[in-house]
Amino acid sequence: MAEEVSRVAQRCEEAKLSLTLDLSHCELMSLPEAIFFLLKDTALQRVNLAHNAIKKLPNKFSTRFNTVTTLDLSHNKLTSLPENFNLLTQCTTLDLSSNQFSGFPDVLLTMPSMETLDCGHNLLTNVDTTRLTQAPALQQITLTGNPLNDDCKAILETIVRLKILL
C-alpha cells in the first residue's frame, strides 16, 4: 500500500513539469483526493488512468482537469461518467475502451472538442445514432467488441460523416 501511495505522489510531481499525469497500472479503485491538491495549479494536457480498477470519477475531475486534451480511462470498471464531464472542453481524444458501460454516456456527445472516441469492448447494445451524428467535433468512434443490436449496427453502417469502427 505504501509503495502505491509513493508511486502516485511521485507521478504527480513528474506531471507538474511534463503536464502529463500517468497513473496507469497503479491499482487505483478511485482517484485519491491528494492528486487534486498536488496538481491544483497544473494545467495538465494528458492524463492516463488506464489499467486500474476505477469504478467512478468524482465530479471535480471535470473541473480540476479541464485543460486535458488526451484522456485514457481504458481498462477500468467504469459504468458511467459525471454529468459535468463535458466541462473537459479541450479534450480531443478519449479512450473508454474495456470498461463496463452498458449504456452509451450521452454526455460525450456534448463535448465540444472531442474528435476521437474509443468505446470498444464495453457492454453497449445501442447508441443514439441521431445524436452521434450531431456531436460537434467527432470524427472517429470505435465501437468494436460491443454487443450492439443489429438495428443499431445497420444504422451505424450508413453514417458517412464519421469514421465508425465496428
N, C-alpha and C positions, 0 to 999 in steps of 0.2 A: 504494500500500500504506500509506504513512504517513498519507494522508488518511483511509483507512478506520479505522485504529487510533485516530486522533484523534477521529473521529466516534463510535466505540464508547465511548471514555473520556468524552467529553462527555455522551453519553446516559446513562451510568452515574451521573455526577454529578447530572444532572437528576432521575434516578429516586430519589435519596436524599430529595428534597423532595416529589416528586409521587406516590411509591410506584408509579409506572408505568414499567416498563422497555420502551422501544420501540427495538428493534434491527432493525426491518423494513428491507428494502432496503439492507442493509449488506454484501452479498456474502460472508456468512459460510458457510464449509464445515463448521465446527464451532464450538462455543462456546469462546471464549477463556478460559483459566484465570483471567485477570485479573478477569473480571466477578464471579467468586465471591469474590475477595479484596476488590474495591472495594465490593461490596454485602453484605459479611458481617454487618453489623449493621442491615440494612434489611429491614423486613417488607413486601416487595412485595405489592401487591394484583393488579396486572395486568402481564402480560408478553406482548409482541408480538415474535415472531421470524419473522413472515411474510415471504415473498418473499426467501428466501435460498437456499442450496444445502446446507443441513444434512442430513447423512446419518444421524447418530446423536446421541442425547443421552447425556451421561455420567450414571452412577448418582447422582452428587452433586447433579444438578439437582433431584431429588425431595426431597432432604433440606435443601438450602440455600434452596429457594424454596417451602417447604411452606405458606406463608401466601397463596399466589396463589389468587385466586378466578376470574380470567378469563385464559385462556391461548390465544394464537393461534400455531399452528405450521403454518399453511397455506402452500401453495406452497413446499415444500421437497422433499427427496429421501428422507424417512424411510421405512423399511421395517419398523421395529419400535420398540418403546418399552422403556425399562428395566423390569426385573421389579419394581422398587420404586416404580413410577410412582404406585401407589395411596397413597403417602405424601403426595400432594398432597390431603390430606383436606378442604381448604376450597374446592377447585376446583369451581365450579358450571357453568362454561361452557368448553368446549374445542373448538377448531377444528383439525381434522386434514385438512381438505379439500386436494385437489390435491397429494397426496404419492404414494408408491409402495407403499402397503400392499397386499399380495396376500392376507394372512390378517388377519382381524379381531383386533386386540390384546385378548385376553381380560382383561388387567389392568384395562382400562377399566370392566369390569362389576363390579369390586370397589371402585370409588371411591365413598366414602360420600356425597358431596355432589353428584356430577355430575348436573345437571338437563338440560343441553342439550349435545348432542354432534353435531358435523358431521364425517362421514367421507365426504362426497361426493367424487366424481372421484378415486377411487383405483383399485385393481385387484381389489377384493373380489368374489369369486364366491359366497361363502357367509357366513352369520352364525349363530352358535349362538342360535337364537330362544328356546330354553328359558331359557338364562342371561340373555338380553337382557331378558326379562320379569321376571327376578328382581333386576335391578340396583336397588339400594336407593332412589335418588332420581331416577332417569332419567325425564324427562317427554317429551323430544323427541330424535329421532335423524334425521339427514339422511344418506341413502344414495344420492342421485341421482348419475347418471353412473358407476355401478359396473356391471361385467358380471355382476350377480347371476344365479345359475341360476334357472330357472323354478320349481323346487320351493321354494326359499328365498323368492322373491317371493310365491308363493301363501300361504305360512305368514305372512309379514310382513303381508300384507293382511288377515289375520284377527285380528291383535292389536289390541285396543281400548284397553288400558291406556295405551299410548304413542301419541304423535303421531309417525308414521313417514313421512318424506318420501322417496318413491321416484322 
